Amino acid sequence: MEEQYEIKLECVFCGSTEFEIPHEGYEPEEGEMIKCSNCDKLNDFISIRDVAVGNELEKIGEEYTKFAEDEILKTFKKAGFTIK
């Protein structure tokens, strides 16, 4: 099961997901600062990327835990066990 996820970076100061980029396909490098289009403040790319990835991984973990629990309950019920 291979799924793709989209992660949106958020400005540390205002929470906006819009950033100024110099050109299409631009990818910031480590240590680079990117400017928020909403509040004009600079954000450290690596820091906001790591926060966004961590938040998404946590959400994915919760989704898969719920999925696994549901599948286990279905299996037990099919086997004739009573689940409280």
C-alpha positions as CSV (number, residue, x, y, z in Angstrom):
1,M,0.0,0.0,0.0
2,E,1.8,3.1,-1.3
3,E,0.1,6.4,-0.8
4,Q,1.3,9.9,-1.5
5,Y,0.8,12.8,0.9
6,E,1.0,16.5,0.4
7,I,2.6,18.5,3.2
8,K,2.0,22.2,3.4
9,L,4.6,24.4,5.1
10,E,3.2,26.9,7.6
11,C,4.7,30.2,8.5
12,V,5.9,30.2,12.2
13,F,4.6,33.7,12.7
14,C,1.2,33.8,11.1
15,G,0.3,30.2,10.0
16,S,0.1,31.1,6.3
17,T,0.9,28.4,3.8
18,E,1.9,30.9,1.1
19,F,5.6,31.7,0.5
20,E,7.4,33.8,-2.0
21,I,9.5,31.7,-4.4
22,P,11.8,33.1,-7.1
23,H,10.7,30.7,-9.9
24,E,8.7,27.6,-10.7
25,G,10.3,24.4,-9.5
26,Y,12.5,26.3,-6.9
27,E,13.7,24.1,-4.0
28,P,15.2,25.8,-1.0
29,E,18.5,24.4,0.4
30,E,19.4,23.7,3.9
31,G,19.9,26.9,6.0
32,E,18.0,29.0,3.5
33,M,15.3,31.4,4.7
34,I,12.0,31.7,2.8
35,K,9.7,34.7,3.0
36,C,6.1,34.4,4.0
37,S,3.8,36.0,1.4
38,N,1.3,37.1,4.1
39,C,3.4,38.6,6.9
40,D,6.7,39.1,5.0
41,K,8.7,37.5,7.8
42,L,11.5,35.0,7.1
43,N,11.2,31.4,8.1
44,D,14.0,28.8,8.2
45,F,13.1,26.3,5.5
46,I,14.5,23.2,7.3
47,S,12.8,24.1,10.6
48,I,9.3,24.6,9.1
49,R,9.8,21.5,6.8
50,D,10.7,19.3,9.8
51,V,7.7,20.5,11.8
52,A,5.3,19.9,8.9
53,V,6.7,16.5,8.2
54,G,6.5,15.6,11.9
55,N,2.9,16.7,12.1
56,E,1.9,14.7,9.0
57,L,3.7,11.6,10.2
58,E,1.8,11.8,13.5
59,K,-1.5,12.1,11.7
60,I,-0.6,9.2,9.4
61,G,0.3,7.1,12.5
62,E,-3.0,7.9,14.1
63,E,-4.9,6.9,10.9
64,Y,-3.1,3.6,10.5
65,T,-3.5,2.8,14.2
66,K,-7.3,3.3,13.9
67,F,-7.3,1.2,10.6
68,A,-5.4,-1.6,12.3
69,E,-7.7,-1.6,15.3
70,D,-10.8,-1.8,13.1
71,E,-9.3,-4.6,11.1
72,I,-8.4,-6.6,14.2
73,L,-11.9,-6.1,15.6
74,K,-13.4,-7.3,12.3
75,T,-11.2,-10.4,12.3
76,F,-12.2,-11.3,15.9
77,K,-15.9,-10.8,15.2
78,K,-15.6,-13.1,12.1
79,A,-13.9,-15.7,14.2
80,G,-16.9,-15.6,16.6
81,F,-15.4,-13.6,19.5
82,T,-17.6,-11.2,21.4
83,I,-16.0,-7.8,21.6
84,K,-17.1,-5.3,24.4
